[in-house]
Amino acid sequence: MKTTLTYTSLNTQDPWPALLAQQLDHWHSLTTITAAEVVLEHQRGDGQAFRVKVRLEVSGPGLRTEASDSTLEGALLLATRDLDHQIQARKTKPLGQGKSTRRPSAISRRRTDAQAGRRA
């Protein structure tokens, strides 16, 4: 898995790199990830001082989330919960979703019956 990590105004000595690696391993255990892009920002003077953006490349449409909180751990937790929910929702989708299971309307059945009568 290719991982791109971008961070702004954060101390590299903090425990957040280990937390992030742990979360990426967790997501990778739930689904196959080919690439991950994570952006961590500390915005000074803002009530929601930390923002986390995550983009995961997986088979099918990619997964994305963005979360803000007053602590980095809180923002990571919100992003983690959202991605966990997205992954679980994708796993529980019915296999035939997207295919129409509608029956033909009465009008289209009449046309079919009329066409069949002409052929006979």
Residue pairs with C-beta under 8 A, 6 or more apart in sequence:
1 24
1 28
1 33
1 34
1 35
1 36
2 34
2 35
2 36
3 24
3 35
3 36
3 37
3 38
4 35
4 36
4 37
4 38
5 17
5 20
5 38
5 40
6 37
6 38
6 39
6 40
7 39
7 40
7 41
8 39
8 40
8 41
8 42
9 41
9 42
9 43
9 44
10 16
10 40
10 42
10 72
14 72
16 40
16 72
16 73
16 76
19 73
19 76
20 38
20 40
20 76
23 76
23 80
24 33
24 36
24 38
26 80
27 33
27 36
27 56
27 83
27 84
27 87
30 84
30 87
30 88
30 91
31 56
31 58
31 87
31 90
31 91
32 58
32 59
33 56
33 57
33 58
34 57
34 58
35 56
35 57
36 54
36 55
36 56
36 57
37 53
37 54
37 55
37 56
38 52
38 53
38 54
38 55
39 51
39 52
39 53
39 54
40 50
40 51
40 52
40 72
41 50
41 51
41 52
41 53
42 49
42 50
42 72
43 49
43 50
43 51
47 70
48 68
48 69
48 70
49 70
49 71
50 68
50 69
50 70
50 71
50 72
50 74
50 75
51 66
51 67
51 68
51 75
52 65
52 66
52 67
52 68
52 72
52 75
52 76
52 78
52 79
53 64
53 65
53 66
53 79
54 63
54 64
54 65
54 66
54 79
54 83
55 62
55 63
55 64
56 62
56 63
56 64
56 83
60 90
63 83
63 86
63 87
65 79
65 82
65 83
65 86
66 79
67 75
67 76
67 78
67 79
67 82
68 75
68 78
69 75
69 77
69 78
104 112
